[in-house]
Structures are given as structure tokens and as C-alpha cells.
Amino acid sequence: MNLKVCKFGGTSMADKDAVMKVKDIVNSDKSRRFVVVSAPGKRFSGDIKVTDLLYRCFEERDIPAAFDALFSKIRQRYTELVEDLKLTIDIKKYLDEVEDGIKKCGRADYAASRGEYLTARIMAEVLGLEFIDASKIIKFTVKGVFDADTTNDLVANTLSINKGAVIPGFYGEMPDGSIKTFTRGGSDFTGAIIARGVMADVYENWTDVDGFMTTDPRIVHNPVLIDTLSYEELRELSYMGASVLHPDSTFPLQGTHIPINIRNTFNPEAQGTYIVKDVAGRSGRLITGIAGRKGFTTILIKKSMMNAEVGFCRKVLSVLENYNISLEHMPTGIDTMSLIIPDSDLVGNVEFELIEKIRGRVNPDLIYVYKDISLLAIVGHGMSHQAGTAAKVFMALATADINVKMIDQGSSEINIIVGVSTADLEKAISVIYHAFF
């Protein structure tokens, strides 16, 4: 019998109706033995996610009136869910435990993780499966780095003798016993960890969309659904703004052949998107998808004979490193270098200080700063086997009178990165989409 690990996101946990859909999905296939859950998401426009309420509780834990008002919303949310589902679980006991724990915890991680913890407690009773706390099987080192080897052994040993279990996503445990969370979207990562540990045949990631679209449906009406894409394509598209799946979620599955299947809780008949290690033999597709991100600044450095100056790039990059700034892209010419930097790294006086430090280090002839830059990525393994892809991209942009600010393509030819004015981003995505699909 096949073995499946299922991860259900916040929208799948939002209310009674969503939870009952999850129950039907799990019970419809006996191979769905291990279930990873997120904290409840929004039930309606204007609602607040449980995790956001928990973060605010932590921030207000020293102000009793504010804390009590916030936690009462969490208490009400879970109490109503248990009552609606007609469960016998003593949710008050677990809520009291969480409330007391938040007041005593020293870091936000404990508070942030409790949405998943409480939801997993409830889902274990709904599904009639054992609850296994993620802190018992997912471990971090003393430096807060995910301990993959220890975790994999614990998951394999703990779950191999288990017929089925519900595991909360998003967190694990430090060596001192304290809770440590992954980044936002970390429940996707947890699901992949469990899938690897039990060597699942499929890791099903259930969300509120039918799968990965070729581009953002808010920009292009009814874009084509991607039936299959590679781990590499997923990471490129996710990093550039396609938010269906956390971009780091494939890491635990590296070196395995476990596919990820993106499915829709609210349309379980749809087959969704398969994310696989190798897409060799896939035919008929030149590009896989298009995604874009706003909020970048370009710093253009000009200096004659730059190419002959040994260590020039290192000197410039050392300035960024000293400011703990991560570089997005660095297109270069013989006498020019462009630094593409997220606006979020240039707050306050950082931009001015950075430019002055660069002047001091490499004495450039000129430095220009360009604001309101957005990046879009055209992604697909098929580009490496077909001449003229870039020409098709730039012809579409030129026909739409969109000026290209930057071009970058790696030797792997899996993507083409194009910089445009933020005002042109959505139009650029649309015209490129229609050029290929």
C-alpha cells in the first residue's frame, strides 16, 4: 500500500466546514496516514489569523488587560471550533496551558507555534489518530540550525511503529527544551520532513488553489495550470513571488524521489500540480511559469578599466556584507557593475552610508541609484533546449513599449531575470504570458 503524508494549510483549518472537508479527504484514502496541520487561517475578509493573534499576545504579555483581550479571541476561536465539531477534547485544559506558557516564555517562538499545536490536538481527535508533538521529533542545534540527521532518525523511528498520526507544523525543539519555529510557511517544511522520515510515496500539500498556475491569476485571468514542475523551477518561481508553496520546503526531499502534490482542499477532485526531482522527457513546454517581485533598488557603479582591477568585485561585496545585505543580482560589464538590492535592506541612512563606503573602497568614476525597480522571472527547463526564448521575451516587452532596466541569465538557462519599472511589472508579466501561452 502506498504511503502518503498530507499537509493542510491555514484555510483548510479555518472553520468547521473546512475541517470536515479535511476529514473526508484523509478518510477517503487509507494511505494518508500522517497529517501535518497549520494554525487556522482567516474565515472571512477582515478576520485575523490565529498565528498573528498569538504574536500579538506575546508582545502584550506584560500588559494584562491587552493580553487578556487578545487571548480571549483565541480562546473563543478554538472553543467554538470544538463545539461546532461536537468533540469531547478538553480544549480548555490546552488553552490554559498555552496562556500560561506565553506569559512565561522568553521568545516569540513558543507563542507563535501554539496555533499549530492546538489545531493538531483537535485534528487528532477528529481523525481518530495519535497526536505527536513536533518538539519530540524535530530538532535544532544549539545555534538554532535545523538538525536534519537527528530529526530524520527520530521521525523514522517514532513513526515507523505508528499506524497514523497528526503532527503540528512550523516548529521543533532546541537542545534546552525550548520551542524553535521555522520561518513563516514552515508547516510546508515540516510536511517535507515527515515525508522524508517515513519515506512516503507522495507528499500531498493541501491548500486553497488547484495547483501552481503559470502566473499570478490576479494579473492574468485564468492562467494555465502547471501539471508538473521540478524542484528547481519551484524554488525559482516561489522565490520570485509565487506563494503556493514555501520555497525551502523541497530541501528535506533533496536526494529522494518523493514527489510533492499540490492539491485543493475545496476541490479534491482536481489532480493538482506534481513537483518532482527530474522533469526529463517532459515535452511541449518552452517555459514553465512567470513570476514577479516588487521593491528593489539598483546601484550602478562605473569605473574605467574596472575589469583589470583585481579584487574590485570583492571590495564592493565586502561593503554589502558588512551591512548584512544580501545581493539579489549583479550584472556586470567591462566598466560597470549593477547591484540589485531589496528596498527592505536600505532603510534609514543605510543607502547613503553604503554608497559612501563603496566610494571609499573602490573610488568609482560615477555611482547612479535607480528606484522603483521590479524583477520578473521567466522560468523553465525547456529554455535550454530551444533557441529564441529570450528574443520572444524581449519582443513582447518591446511591442508593449516596456523598457528593460536589467537582464540576468545563468548558465543553467533555467531562468531569465528581467528588471523593469514597478509601474510596468504587471503589464510585463501579462504580455510575456500571452507571448508563450
N, C-alpha and C positions, 0 to 999 in steps of 0.2 A: 504494500500500500504506500502511495506517495505521502510525503510529509510536508506540510505547509506551515509557515509562520505568517501570521496576519498582524499587521499594524493598523490600528484605526485612529484617525486624526480627531481633532477637536470638534469638527462639525458632526462627526459620527457619534460623539458622546454628549451632544448639546442638550438633548431632552429625551423624554420617554420614547417618543416615536422613533427617533434616530437609534436609540439603544435597542429597541425591539427589532429594527432592521438588521442591526449587527448580530443579534441573537439568531435571527433566521439565516443569515449568511454563514455563520460559524456552524450551526447545526445542519446545514444543507450538505456539508461535505465532511466526512469523518476524518479526512486527512488534515483538517485545520485544527491542530492540537494545541498550538501555542499562540497566545494572543497578547499583543503589546498595545497598550492604550495611552492616549494623550489626555490632558485635562480638558474639561468641557469648554467648547468654544462659544461663540455668540449664537443666541437663539433667534435674534432678530436684529434689524438695523438699530444701532444705538445701544445695544446690550454690551456688557463688559465681559471679556474673557476671564475665567477663574484665575488663570496664572497672573494676569495683570492685577487683579484684586489682592492676590497673595503678596506680590511685590510691594504693593501699597501698604499692606498690613505690616510688613517688615519695616518699612520706612517710618510708620507711625506707631511702632510698638512702645515707644516711651511716652506717648500721649494717649492715656486710657480712653478718653471719650472718642477720639478719632479712630483708634484701633477697634474699639467695640462696634462702632457704626459700620466699619468696613467688614469686620469678620462676621457680623450678623447677616450680611448679604451672602457670604459664602455658606454659612450655616443653613440659611433658608434655601439656597440653591440645592444643596445636597439632600437636605431633609425632604424637600418637595419631590426630588427625583426618586428617592427611596419609597416615598408614599405612593407616587404615581405608578411605580413598578410593583407595588404590593410586596415588598421584600421584608424579610424578618431580621436582616442585619441590624445590629445595634450601632447605627451611624453616629449617634450622639457620643458614644464612647470614643470613636475615632476622631470626631471633630474636637472634642475636649482635649484629646492628646495633641492634636495639631495646634490648637490655640495656645496651649501651654508651651509647646515646643518653639513656636515662633517668638513668644515673649522672652525665651531664654537663649535662643540661638545667636551666635555671633556673626554669622554671614547670611546673605540673602539666599544662598543655595538651598538651605533647608526649607525655607518658606516657599520658594519657587517650585520645589519638587512635590509639594503636598497635593497639588491638584491631580497629578498622575497617581499618586499613592491612594488617595481617597477613591478615585474613579476605578482603579484596579480592584480595590476591595469590593466595590459594588458589582463590577462586571464578573468577578469570580463567583458571586452568588447567582447572578443572572444566568451564567452559563453552566453552573454546577461544576466548575473547575477549581483546582487548588490555586490559592494566591501565593506567589513567590515574590518577595520583596527584591527589587533590583539591587539594593545595597548588599545583599547576600552573595550576589554572583557577578556584579560588575564593579571592577576595582580600578582605583587610580594610584599612582605612585605618590610618594611624599611631596613631590614637586607639582602635583596636580595634573600629571600627564596620564592619559588613559593607558592602563596596563593590559595590553591586548593578550599576552600569553597567559597570564594568570586568569584573566576573565574567561578566555576560551576554555581553559581546563575546568573552571568552576561551572560554566554553563553546560559543558558536555557531561560532566559527572553528575550534576544535580538534575538535569532534565532527561537524561538517558533512562532513568528509572521512573519517570513520571509519564502518566498517560495523557496529561494535558494540564495546562496552567495559564494563568493570567499574570502578566508581568508589567508593572508600571514603566513607562518610558522616561527618557530625559535625564536620568540621574544614576549615580553609583555611589561608592563609598571610598573615603580616604583611609590611609592606614590607621589614623587615630579614631576612626569610627564616625567621623563627621560626614555629612552629605556633600557631594560634589555634583554639580549639574554639567551637562554638555551645553553647547550654545543653543540659542532658540532653534527649534526644529529638531532638537536632539532625539526626539522619540523615533524619528526615521533611522537614526544611527543605532538606537537600542534594538530596533527590529532587525537590522542587519547583523548586529552582534549575536542575537539569539539564533538567527537563521544559520550563521556560520557555525555556532557552537553545536547545534543539533544536526548540522549538515543537511539542511532542508532541501527538498527538490525545487521548491519555489518560495520566494519571499513576496507575499502579497501586501502591497501598501494601499490601503483603502482610504479614499479621500472624497471630495465632493465634485470631482470632474471625471469625465470619461477616460482621461489619459493625458498624455503630452500632446499638445497642439503644435503645429509647425510655427506658430507665432501667437502673440497675445490676442485673444478674442475681443479684448476691449479696443483694439486698434483695427484689426481686420475681422470683418463679420464672417462667422462660421468657417474658421480656417481648417485645413486638412488635419485629421488626427494622425499622429505618428504611430504606426503599429509596432515598430522595432527600432531601437537605437542602442548604441554602445555606451559603456560606462564613460568613455572619454567624451562622447557627444553630450551625454547627460551633464557632466561636470561643466563643460563649456557653456551650455545653454542655461543651466541653473545659476552659475556664477554671474552671468550677464542679465539675470532678471527673471528667468522662467522659474517660478517659485513652487511648482508642483511637488518637488522632492528636494530635501536638503542636499546640497552639493557634496557634503562629506559622507553621505550615507553609504556610498559604494566601497569605502575604504575597508571595512571589515570583510568584504566579499572578494577583495583582490586575491588572486591566486586560486579562487574557486570557480566553478562553472554554475553557480547558483544564480538564476535569473531573478530580476525584480519585476513584478507585475503590478503596474499602477491600475487600480480599479475604482469604480464609483459606488459608494455605499448606497446611493439613492437610485442607481441604475445598474444593479448587479448583473443584468444580462449582457451588458457591454463587455467585450473581451479586454478592453483597455490597451495599455502600452507595455510591451516587454522590453526591459533593459538588460542587455546581455554583454558578455565579455567580448565576443567576437561577432562581427557582422559580415564576415567574409561570405561572398556569394549572394549578398543582398543586391538585387538589381532594380533598375527602373527609377532610381532616385539620385539626382545630382546633388542636391543639398537636403539636409535633414530638418533644419529649423533656423529661425531668425529670432534673435532676442536683443534687447537694448537696455542700457542703464544711463540715467542722467547723473549730473553732479560731478563734473571733472574740470580741472584747470590744466592748461598746457603751458609749461615754461620752456621757451625756445632759447637755446644758448648758441651763439655764433662766435666762432673764433677761427681766423685764418690758420691753415696748417694744423688744425686740430688732429687730423688723422696721424700726423707724425709725432705727436706729443705722447710719449709712453706714460701710461697711468692716468690719462685725462679722465676717462670714464670712472675709474676707481675713486678719484678725488671727489668727483661730483656725487657719486653714490654714497660716499662716506659721510657727506653732509646730511643726506636724507636719513642715513642710518642713525646718526647722532640725534636726530629729531624723531626717531622711531616711526618713520614714514615708509609705508610700503608702496613701491612703484608699480603702477599698472602696466605701462608700456614705455618703451624707449626707442622710437625710430631715430636713426642717425643718418647723416650724410658725411661728406668729406670734411666740411667745415661747420656742420650743425649737429645739434643734439636736442631732441624734444623729450621732455619729461611729462608724462601723463599722470596726474596725481589726483586722488579723490578730494573734493572740496572739504570733506569732513576732517581731513588732516591739515587743513590750512586755516584753522580758526584763529581769531585774535590777531596777534602780531607775527604768527609763525611764517606767513608768506613773505613779509618784508624781511624778517631775520634770515630766512632761507636764502633769499636772493643775495643778501649782503654776504652771507657765508660762502656762497658759490663764487661771488666776485673775488673774495679774498683768496679762495683756494686755487682758482684756475685763470683768473684775470681775463675774462672773455671780452670780445670786442663789443658785443651787444647782448642784452637779455630782453626778450619780449614775453609778456604774460597774456594769454588768451583765456577769457572766462566763458561760462555757459557752454561747455563742450559736453556732448553726449557720445557714448560709444555704442555701436551696434555690431553684433557678431553674426556672420553667416557661417553656419556650421554644417559639416557633413564629410564623411569619409569618401563619398563619391567624387568630391572635387579633385582628389589626387589622381583620378583616372580619366579626367575629361578636360580637354583644353577649352579655354574660352570662358570659364566661370567668372573670373574677375572682370573680363570685358563685359559680360552680361550685367553684372552688378553695377559697374560704373556707367554703362549706357543708360540703365534705368534711372540712376541718380541724375545724370546729365539731362536726360529728357524731361525730368521733373524740375529742372533748374535748382538742384540742391548742390551746394558747394561742399566738397570734401576737404576737411581740415587735417585729416591724418589717415594713413594707411599702414597696416601692420599684418604680416602673414608669416607664420612659422614654417620651417622646412618640412614639417609633417603634413602640411596642406590640409589639415582638418578644419581650419577656420580662416576667415578673413575678417579682420577688425577694421572698422571704418569709424572715424571721428567726424561728427557733423555738429552744427549749431543745435542747441537743445530745442529751439523753436522748430527745427526741421526733423526731429527724431521720428515722430510718429508717421509723418509723411514718407520718410525714407524707408521705414520698415514696410509700409504698405506697398510702395512701388516695387521694392525688391521682391516682396512676396508674390505680387502679381506677375512679375517677370519670370518666376520659376514655377509657380503653381497656377 
